[in-house]
Amino acid sequence: MAYDYTAIIRKEPKTEYWVNCPDLPGCIASGRTEEEAKKNFADAIHFHLVGVKDLHKDYALPIPRSRKEVLAEEDDDYLLACTVVVYEPIMTQ
């Protein structure tokens, strides 16, 4: 099973790009370029979910909210919102 989460890409002056997914609290990554930040975020999701699963054996992926719901709650400026697909088998590795 796959879950589509909305990820937010941000960039402030004099900082790297950074990416977070509001529906996966604590999962964040950064990079010098937007592409590098996205790649690092893909790695971060994997390590985040494997780590959470190691600590909490009964952990289940949160049900993703719609893009519209996620963006409606954003108070900060952001550059881009994109979809991140997380496959359930990652939770069994």
C-alpha positions in Angstrom: 0.0 0.0 0.0 1.2 3.5 -0.8 0.4 6.7 1.1 0.7 10.2 -0.6 1.9 12.8 1.8 2.3 16.6 1.1 5.8 17.8 1.7 6.7 21.5 2.0 9.9 23.0 0.6 11.1 26.2 2.2 14.0 28.6 1.7 14.9 31.6 3.8 17.6 34.1 2.9 21.1 32.8 3.8 19.8 29.3 4.6 19.7 26.0 2.8 16.5 24.6 1.3 14.6 22.5 3.8 11.8 20.0 3.5 9.3 18.8 6.0 6.1 16.8 6.0 3.5 18.0 8.5 1.8 14.6 8.6 5.2 12.9 9.6 6.2 15.0 12.6 10.0 15.2 13.2 10.9 14.2 9.7 12.9 17.0 8.1 15.9 17.4 5.7 17.9 20.1 4.0 20.2 20.7 1.1 22.1 23.4 -0.8 19.7 23.0 -3.8 16.0 22.1 -4.0 17.0 18.8 -5.7 19.5 18.0 -3.0 16.9 18.8 -0.3 14.3 16.5 -2.0 16.9 13.6 -2.2 17.9 14.1 1.4 14.2 14.1 2.4 13.6 10.8 0.7 16.5 9.3 2.8 15.2 11.1 5.9 11.7 9.5 5.5 13.2 6.0 5.3 15.4 6.5 8.4 12.6 8.3 10.3 10.1 5.6 9.8 12.4 2.7 10.4 13.5 4.4 13.6 10.0 5.0 14.8 9.0 1.4 14.0 12.0 0.1 16.0 10.9 2.1 19.0 7.2 1.5 18.6 6.5 -1.9 17.2 2.8 -1.2 16.8 3.4 2.1 14.9 1.2 2.6 11.8 1.7 5.3 9.2 -0.6 8.2 9.8 -3.4 8.7 7.3 -2.3 11.5 5.0 -4.4 14.7 4.9 -5.3 16.2 1.6 -2.9 18.7 0.1 -5.6 21.4 0.6 -5.9 20.6 4.3 -2.1 20.6 4.8 -1.6 23.9 3.0 -4.6 25.5 4.8 -2.7 25.2 8.0 0.6 26.6 6.8 1.3 30.0 8.4 4.8 30.3 7.0 5.8 31.1 3.5 7.0 28.2 1.4 8.4 27.8 -2.0 6.7 24.6 -3.1 4.4 21.8 -2.0 5.0 18.4 -3.5 3.7 14.9 -3.1 5.8 12.3 -1.4 4.8 8.7 -1.8 5.6 6.3 1.1 5.2 2.6 0.6 4.0 0.5 3.5 6.7 -2.1 3.0 9.3 0.4 4.3 7.6 -0.2 7.7 8.6 -3.9 7.7 12.3 -3.5 6.8 
